[in-house]
Amino acid sequence: MLTEIIFSGFGGQGILFAGKTLAYSGMDMGKEISWLPSYGPEMRGGTANCSVCISDDKIGSPLVTSPDILAVMNTPSFDRFESKVKSGGVIFADSAMTERETVRDDVEFHSIPASELADSNGLTGMGNIVLLGNMLKECGSRLGDFTLSAVKEAFKKIVPPSKPELLEKNIRALEIGYAY
């Protein structure tokens, strides 16, 4: 099994954090993983994306050119990566931040108002994790049987112990996306 994922959006939307969370979860589950961030020098407001590979075997390259799964949080990212998703792949889009749906009929498409759901639950800025939660629900088996509890455990390693409120918020955001 090899699953290749691209997360993409504007800098500051937590794109790299979402990918890092998935990578840590895979590592904890004994998978081979790679996480490759890419962002412009302007950081917040500029473009950001990251590639995550999850495999049962060694990974030859961390570069993802044709993802199995795409998660986008803005229209420019949707425009850039939509055509690169493998036939039979899955696209997740934050409908609160994207202006359209997919034009492809050979992929599965999930549109979720991730940023709005986060905002309406007092979790402003956590649309990335809401989107990740929905991805886990819809694609858990494609990811190597990822579970909600595995990702929650990864949060405990990534979120600084000095900020326990962020741990709780990330878990809530993940659960909201999973329940959507």
Buried (B, 14 or more C-beta within 10 A) or exposed (E): EBBBBBBBBBBEBBBBBBBBBBBBBBBBBEBBBBBBBBBEEEEEEEBBBBBBBBBEEEBEEBEBEEBBBBBBBBBEBBEBBBEEBBEEBBBBBBBBBBEEEBEBEEBBBBBBBBBBBBBEBEBEBBBBBBBBBBBBBBBBEBBBEBEBEBBBBBBEEBBEEEEEEBBEBBBBBBBBBBEB
